Amino acid sequence: MKNYFYLRIRPVSLLFIFFITFPLLSWGQGFGPKTEARLQAAIDAIQNDPAKPFVGGMSVAIKVVGGPEWQGATGYAARNTDLQNNLLPGGTPFTPSTLSQMYSVTKTFTAPLVLELAQEGYFGLDEPFIKYIPVPLSQINPNLDPTVTIRQLLAHESGYSDFVTELQVLLQVAAQPGRVWTPEEAVALLNQIFPPGTKRQYSNTNYLILGALIEIVTGKPLEQHYRERFFTPLGLESMYLGVREQIGNRGVLAAPHDNISQFNPIFMQLGLPTFPNAYTNISRFPMQAIISLAFAGGGLVSNAADLAEWGSALFGGRATSQATLDMMLNSFYPTPDVNGNYLGYGVKLIPLIDNADPFLGHNGDAPGYRSILVHEPTQKVTIAVLSNFAGADTYVIARAVYQALAPQILSFAPATGAPGTTVTIQGEGLATTTNVSFNGVAANFNIISEDEIEAVVPATATTGLITVVTAGGTAASSSPFTILNVNPNPNCSLTLITKVTQAEPWYGMWGAFNGAGMIDLSVSGGTAPYTYRWNAGAATQDLGLASPGTYSVLVTDATGCTGWTTVQVGRKNDFLRVLSSHQDVSAAGASDGSIDL
C-alpha cells in the first residue's frame, strides 16, 4: 500500500514549538505522572498504616531495562528521641538518596565474585575451602567438618550454624557493640548442625567464610574487589563496605530502628545506653560488631537507585559473564525454604512478589534495617527497597509497588473492525507496554501516553480479548474485539474514499487543539443501494461534526459485498490543518489502496 504525506505546517517559532511539545515528551521520561502517583501512594499507605505503625522510613527504586525508572521515599531516616531513647514526634526525612544497610543482598555481589575467581583459576568450586586457609580448621573450631567445599558454602549446604543464632555471639555483640570481629573469631563459636551436602539451609556463616577465602587467595581486600569489578564499572557511587570503608561524601546513612530491649540487662551492667521495649531509634547503639560480622554476607551500604541498577545489571548480564550468571540461575534448590523461596548461589527464586511471575533476588534482615532486591526476568523490571525499620516486611512493600505498576484496559474503540483497523486502547499503566495482542495474535502498536495505546488489528486476528503486557504484568479487556469479515467474495470490488475537512486548529498555552471535522465518504463499485455502519453509531454516508478520534465505517452493497475503511480526525497537539484521502484495496489481497494527507 502506498502512503503519501504532504504536511503544511503553520509558521511557529522554535521556542514556541519547544514549550508546546515538552508536555508531550514528559510521560516518556518515566512511568507517567498517574502511575508514579500510584507508586508513591503504595509506599505511603504502608508507611502511614495506623494498624501497623511504621517506625523509620524507606526508599524504593524501580528500573526497567531500556525503559523508565522511578525513585520514591517516605517516612524518617532518623526518628527523634529523648535521652531515654523513647520516640518523639518527627525526625529527619527519608529521601531517595538516603543510604541504608542492604545486609544479605550483599550476597548477590559475593557469589558472582567467587564464581569469577573460580573461573580465573584461584580455586576449584569442589575443593575443600580449608585447602586455602593458613590455619587448620581443627585449631579454629574442632566441631566443624573440614570437608566442606567452596560450592557447599555458596549453596548453603555446609551444615555450619548461622552465627546470628549462636547465643555466645549475640551476648558478645551486646556486650561489645563497638568491637570489630574477624571471620576466625566468629567461626570459633559455631556448631555443625547437619552433615555437609545433605540439605540446603540458609546460614550467614557460609558467606563470612567466603569473604575470608577471597582475601586469602587474592591478597586483596574484599572491598577492593567489589569496587574494581562492580562499583566503578557500573557507576555505583553510593556503595561501600561498612566498617572497612568510610562513608565519605556518598550521602547520609539512615539511623537503625529496632527493639533491642532484651539486651538491657547486659547494657545496664556495662553502663551502655538502654532502650524501651518498643521499636525506636537505636543509633546510640554502636553497629561496628554487627556490620563487621556481616562482612561478605551483609556489609554493603547503598541508596535504592544504585541497588536497583545493580540488580538490573546483574540479571541483565552487564555485571558479570554469561557463564557466571548461568551458574547462579541454575543453582536453585528444588525444595523451598521456610519462607517459600528457592535458595541458589547468592540469589533466591522468589514467588512471593507476584502469583504469576517468580522474581530473582535476595532480601536482607538484621538489626535496625531491612532490604530487598528483586528482578522479574521476562519484563526486565527491577525493584529495590531499603528500610531502616526492623519491623518492615520488604516482601509486602515490593509486592505493593509491583501491583501499583499493574496495567488496566478500561476501554477501546472501535469495538469491531477488520484487520488493519487502528484501535485506540484507553487504560492505566500503559507507558511500559511491550506487547499488544488481539486474541493472542501480536499487533503493531504505538504508545501515545501512559493512558493510551493505538494498535493495528493484525491480519490473522480472530474475535477475542485484547491483551497488553507491560513491566507491571498483563491486562486483558473485559469484552472481546469483534473481527469483521471484509469482502468474503473474492470477486467483490468496492472502493471507499474518505475526505476529512478539519476545522482550523487554535493554539493554547500547552499546544494546538483541533475542532470538529467533517468526514465525506465516496463509494464506487458494487451494486447500489449501499448501507453504512460507523463505529460512532451513525448509519449515514457522511459524518458531520466528528470530534477528534479514529473513525471506521463498514459499507455493504445490495449483493452483500462489503468494504471497510478507517480515518483519523485530528487531535490535540496536531500542528496541521489536515485533508485526508484514503482508498481501500479493491479486493482482499490486492495492493491498490492509498492514503493522502
Residue pairs with C-beta under 8 A, 6 or more apart in sequence:
1 585
1 591
1 593
1 594
1 595
2 593
2 594
3 594
3 595
4 594
4 595
4 596
4 597
5 597
6 596
6 597
7 576
7 597
8 576
8 577
9 575
9 576
10 505
10 575
10 576
10 577
12 20
12 575
20 507
20 510
20 511
20 512
20 573
21 511
21 573
23 510
23 511
24 511
24 573
26 33
27 33
27 431
27 449
27 450
28 68
28 431
29 68
30 36
30 68
30 69
30 70
30 431
31 39
31 62
31 68
31 70
31 405
31 429
31 431
31 432
31 450
32 429
32 431
32 449
32 450
32 451
33 450
34 428
34 450
34 451
35 404
35 405
35 428
35 429
35 431
35 450
36 70
36 72
38 404
38 429
39 60
39 62
39 70
39 72
39 401
39 404
39 405
40 72
40 74
41 404
42 400
42 401
42 403
42 404
43 58
43 60
43 72
43 73
43 74
43 397
43 400
43 401
44 74
45 400
46 52
46 54
46 58
46 396
46 397
46 400
47 54
47 57
47 58
47 74
47 75
48 54
48 74
52 391
53 279
54 75
54 389
54 391
54 392
55 79
55 87
55 257
55 279
55 280
55 389
55 391
56 75
56 76
56 77
56 79
56 94
56 254
56 255
56 257
56 279
56 281
56 387
56 388
56 389
56 392
57 73
57 74
57 75
57 76
57 77
57 93
57 94
57 98
57 254
57 387
57 388
57 389
58 73
58 74
58 75
58 94
58 385
58 386
58 387
58 388
58 389
58 392
58 397
59 71
59 72
59 73
59 94
59 95
59 96
59 98
59 100
59 303
59 304
59 385
59 386
59 387
60 70
60 71
60 72
60 73
60 304
60 383
60 384
60 385
60 386
60 397
60 401
61 69
61 70
61 71
61 72
61 96
61 303
61 304
61 305
61 307
61 308
61 383
61 384
62 69
62 70
62 71
62 308
62 381
62 382
62 383
62 384
62 401
62 405
63 69
63 305
63 308
63 309
63 311
63 312
63 381
63 382
64 379
64 380
64 381
64 382
64 432
64 471
65 312
65 316
65 380
65 381
66 380
67 380
67 432
67 471
68 431
68 432
69 305
69 308
71 96
71 304
71 305
72 96
73 93
73 94
73 95
73 96
73 98
73 304
74 94
75 93
75 94
75 389
76 90
76 91
76 92
76 93
76 94
77 91
77 92
77 93
77 94
77 95
77 98
77 252
77 254
77 255
77 388
78 91
78 92
78 254
78 255
78 281
78 283
78 388
79 87
79 88
79 90
79 91
79 255
79 257
79 280
79 281
80 87
80 88
80 89
80 90
80 91
80 281
81 87
81 88
81 280
81 281
82 88
84 274
84 276
85 273
85 274
85 275
85 276
85 280
85 281
85 282
85 284
86 276
86 278
86 280
87 278
87 280
87 281
91 281
92 252
92 255
94 254
94 388
96 303
96 304
96 305
97 238
97 251
97 252
97 303
97 305
98 251
98 252
98 253
98 254
98 303
98 386
99 238
99 247
99 250
99 251
99 252
99 253
99 254
99 301
99 302
99 303
100 253
100 254
100 301
100 302
100 303
100 304
100 369
100 371
100 386
100 387
100 388
101 242
101 256
101 291
101 294
101 298
101 300
101 301
101 364
101 366
101 368
101 369
101 371
101 386
102 298
102 300
102 301
102 302
102 307
102 364
102 369
102 371
102 373
102 386
103 294
103 298
103 364
103 365
103 366
103 369
103 370
103 371
104 204
104 297
104 298
104 362
104 363
104 364
104 365
104 366
104 371
105 298
105 300
105 307
105 361
105 362
105 363
105 364
105 371
105 372
105 373
106 207
106 294
106 296
106 297
106 298
106 299
106 300
106 364
107 207
107 296
107 297
107 298
107 346
107 347
107 362
108 310
108 311
108 314
108 346
108 347
108 361
108 362
108 373
109 226
109 230
109 300
109 310
109 346
110 207
110 210
110 211
110 214
110 296
110 297
110 346
111 154
111 328
111 345
111 346
111 347
112 314
112 319
112 320
112 324
112 325
112 328
112 346
113 214
113 225
113 226
113 229
113 230
114 150
114 154
114 210
114 213
114 214
114 345
115 125
115 154
115 320
115 324
115 327
115 328
115 345
116 229
116 320
116 321
116 324
117 123
117 214
117 217
117 218
118 124
118 125
118 150
119 321
119 323
119 324
122 217
122 218
123 131
123 132
123 150
123 213
123 217
124 150
125 149
125 150
125 151
125 154
126 149
126 150
126 151
127 149
127 150
128 146
128 147
128 148
128 149
128 150
129 148
129 149
129 150
129 153
129 209
129 210
129 213
130 136
130 137
130 146
130 148
132 213
132 216
132 217
133 212
133 213
133 216
134 216
135 184
136 146
137 144
137 146
138 146
140 184
140 187
140 188
141 187
141 188
141 189
141 190
143 190
143 191
143 192
144 160
144 187
144 190
144 191
144 192
145 158
145 159
145 192
145 195
145 196
147 196
148 158
148 159
148 160
148 196
149 196
150 210
150 213
151 157
152 158
152 196
152 197
152 206
153 206
153 207
153 209
153 210
153 213
154 206
154 210
154 331
154 345
154 346
155 200
155 331
155 333
155 343
155 344
155 345
156 200
156 201
156 202
156 203
156 206
156 343
157 196
157 197
157 198
157 199
157 200
157 201
158 196
158 203
158 205
158 206
158 209
159 192
159 193
159 194
159 195
159 196
159 198
159 201
160 187
160 190
160 191
160 192
160 193
160 203
160 205
160 206
160 209
161 190
161 191
161 192
161 193
161 203
161 205
162 202
162 203
162 204
162 205
163 169
163 186
163 189
163 190
163 204
163 205
163 208
163 293
164 170
164 204
164 293
164 366
166 189
166 190
166 191
168 189
169 186
169 189
169 293
171 266
172 179
172 289
173 179
173 289
173 290
173 293
174 260
174 263
174 266
174 267
175 266
175 270
176 289
177 272
177 285
177 286
177 287
177 288
177 289
177 290
178 286
178 288
178 289
179 288
179 289
179 292
180 243
180 288
180 289
180 292
181 289
181 292
181 293
183 208
183 209
183 211
183 212
183 295
184 212
186 205
186 208
186 293
187 205
187 208
187 209
190 205
193 201
194 201
200 333
200 335
200 337
200 343
201 337
202 337
202 343
204 293
204 294
204 297
204 298
205 297
206 297
207 295
207 296
207 297
207 298
207 346
208 293
208 295
208 296
208 297
210 296
210 297
211 222
211 295
211 296
211 297
212 296
214 222
214 225
214 296
215 221
215 222
218 225
221 244
222 241
222 244
222 295
222 296
223 240
223 241
223 244
223 245
226 239
226 241
226 300
230 236
230 310
230 319
231 237
231 239
234 309
234 310
234 313
234 318
234 319
235 309
236 302
236 306
236 309
236 310
237 250
237 306
238 250
238 251
238 301
238 302
238 303
238 305
238 306
239 250
239 300
239 301
239 302
239 306
239 310
240 246
240 247
240 248
240 250
240 300
240 301
241 299
241 300
241 301
242 287
242 291
242 292
242 294
242 299
242 300
242 301
243 288
243 291
243 292
243 299
244 299
247 253
247 301
250 301
251 303
253 301
254 369
254 386
254 388
255 281
255 282
255 283
255 368
255 388
256 281
256 282
256 283
256 285
256 287
256 367
256 368
256 369
256 388
256 390
257 279
257 280
257 281
257 282
257 368
257 388
257 389
257 390
258 279
258 280
258 282
258 367
258 368
258 390
259 275
259 277
259 278
259 279
259 280
259 390
260 275
260 282
260 285
260 367
261 274
261 275
261 276
261 277
261 278
264 274
264 275
266 272
267 273
267 274
267 275
268 274
272 285
273 284
273 285
275 282
275 285
279 389
279 390
279 391
282 367
282 368
287 367
287 368
290 366
290 367
291 299
292 299
294 366
298 364
298 366
302 310
302 386
303 386
304 384
304 385
304 386
305 384
307 371
307 373
307 384
307 386
308 373
308 382
308 383
308 384
310 319
310 373
310 384
311 361
311 373
311 374
311 375
311 382
311 383
311 384
312 318
312 375
312 380
312 382
313 319
314 320
314 325
314 375
315 325
315 360
315 375
315 377
315 382
316 380
317 325
327 345
328 344
328 345
328 346
328 347
329 344
329 347
329 360
331 344
331 345
331 347
332 342
332 343
332 344
332 348
332 349
333 342
333 343
333 344
334 342
335 342
336 342
337 343
339 352
340 351
340 352
341 348
341 349
341 350
341 351
341 352
342 348
342 349
346 362
347 360
347 361
347 362
348 360
348 361
348 362
348 363
349 358
349 359
349 360
350 358
350 359
350 360
350 361
350 363
350 374
350 395
351 358
351 359
352 395
352 399
353 359
353 374
353 376
353 383
353 395
353 398
353 399
353 402
354 376
354 399
354 402
354 473
356 473
356 474
357 376
357 378
357 379
357 473
359 374
359 375
359 376
360 374
360 375
360 376
360 377
361 372
361 373
361 374
361 375
362 372
362 373
363 370
363 371
363 372
363 373
363 394
363 395
364 370
364 371
364 372
364 394
365 390
367 390
368 388
368 390
369 386
369 387
369 388
369 390
370 385
370 386
370 387
370 389
370 390
370 392
370 393
370 394
371 384
371 385
371 386
371 387
371 394
372 383
372 384
372 385
372 394
372 395
372 397
372 398
373 382
373 383
373 384
373 385
374 382
374 383
374 398
375 381
375 382
375 383
376 382
376 402
376 471
379 432
379 434
379 469
379 470
379 471
379 472
379 473
380 471
381 402
381 405
381 432
381 471
381 472
383 398
383 401
383 402
385 394
385 397
385 398
385 401
387 394
387 397
402 472
402 473
403 472
404 472
405 429
405 432
405 470
405 471
405 472
405 473
406 429
406 472
406 473
406 475
407 427
407 428
407 429
407 430
407 433
407 468
407 470
407 472
407 473
407 474
407 475
408 427
408 428
408 429
408 475
409 425
409 426
409 427
409 466
409 468
409 475
409 476
409 477
409 478
410 426
410 427
410 428
411 425
411 426
411 427
412 423
412 424
412 425
412 426
412 466
412 477
412 481
413 423
413 424
413 535
413 549
413 550
414 421
414 423
414 535
414 550
414 552
415 479
415 481
415 482
415 535
416 481
416 482
416 483
416 484
416 535
416 554
417 423
417 457
417 481
417 482
417 483
417 484
417 535
417 552
417 564
417 566
418 457
418 483
418 484
418 485
418 486
418 564
419 457
419 458
419 459
419 460
419 461
419 483
419 486
420 456
420 457
420 459
420 566
421 456
421 457
421 552
421 564
421 566
422 454
422 455
422 456
422 457
422 550
422 566
422 568
423 454
423 455
423 456
423 457
423 466
423 481
423 550
424 452
424 453
424 454
424 549
424 550
425 436
425 452
425 453
425 454
425 455
425 466
425 468
425 477
426 451
426 452
427 451
427 452
427 453
427 468
427 475
428 450
428 451
429 450
429 470
429 472
429 475
430 447
430 449
430 450
430 451
430 452
430 453
430 468
430 470
431 447
431 449
431 450
431 470
432 470
432 471
432 472
433 445
433 447
433 453
433 468
433 469
433 470
434 469
434 470
434 471
435 442
435 467
435 468
435 469
436 442
436 443
436 445
436 453
436 455
436 466
436 467
436 468
436 469
437 443
437 466
437 467
438 455
438 457
438 458
438 461
438 462
438 464
438 466
438 481
438 483
439 461
439 462
439 463
439 464
439 465
439 480
439 481
440 464
440 467
441 458
441 460
441 461
441 462
442 458
443 455
443 456
443 457
443 458
443 461
444 455
444 456
444 458
445 453
445 454
445 455
445 456
446 453
446 454
446 455
447 453
448 454
453 468
454 550
455 466
457 481
457 483
461 481
461 483
462 483
463 480
463 481
463 482
463 483
464 480
464 481
465 476
465 477
465 479
465 480
465 481
466 476
466 477
466 481
467 474
467 475
467 476
467 477
468 474
468 475
484 554
484 562
484 564
485 562
486 554
486 562
486 563
486 564
486 588
487 494
487 561
487 562
487 563
487 587
487 588
488 562
489 559
489 560
489 561
490 587
490 588
490 589
491 587
492 526
492 561
492 562
492 587
492 588
493 525
493 526
493 561
493 586
493 587
494 523
494 524
494 525
494 526
494 555
494 557
494 561
494 562
494 563
494 584
494 586
495 523
495 524
495 525
495 563
495 583
495 584
495 586
496 521
496 522
496 523
496 553
496 555
496 563
496 564
496 565
496 582
496 583
496 584
497 521
497 522
497 523
497 524
497 581
497 582
497 583
498 519
498 520
498 521
498 522
498 553
498 565
498 567
498 580
498 581
498 582
499 519
499 520
499 522
499 579
499 580
499 581
500 517
500 518
500 519
500 520
500 546
500 567
500 568
500 569
500 570
500 578
500 579
500 580
501 517
501 518
501 520
501 579
502 514
502 515
502 517
502 569
502 570
502 577
502 578
502 579
503 514
503 515
503 516
503 517
504 515
504 577
505 512
505 513
505 514
505 515
505 570
505 574
505 575
505 576
505 577
506 512
506 513
506 515
507 513
511 572
511 573
512 572
512 573
512 574
512 575
513 572
514 548
514 569
514 570
514 571
514 572
514 574
516 545
516 546
516 547
516 548
516 569
517 546
517 548
517 569
517 570
517 578
518 542
518 543
518 544
518 545
518 546
519 542
519 543
519 544
519 546
519 551
519 567
519 569
520 542
521 532
521 541
521 542
521 543
521 553
521 555
523 530
523 541
523 555
523 563
525 557
525 586
526 557
526 558
526 559
526 561
526 563
527 557
527 558
527 559
527 561
528 557
528 558
529 557
529 558
530 541
530 555
530 556
530 557
530 558
531 539
531 555
531 556
532 538
532 539
532 540
532 541
532 553
532 554
532 555
533 539
533 553
533 554
533 556
534 540
534 543
534 551
534 552
534 553
535 551
535 552
535 553
536 543
536 546
536 551
543 551
546 569
547 569
548 569
548 570
548 571
548 572
549 568
549 569
549 571
550 566
550 567
550 568
550 569
551 566
551 567
551 568
551 569
552 564
552 565
552 566
552 567
553 564
553 565
553 566
554 562
554 563
554 564
555 562
555 563
555 564
556 562
563 584
564 584
565 582
565 584
566 582
567 580
567 582
568 580
570 576
570 578
578 597
579 596
579 597
580 595
580 596
580 597
581 594
581 595
581 596
581 597
582 593
582 594
582 595
582 596
583 592
583 593
583 594
583 595
584 593
585 591
585 592
585 593
586 592
586 593
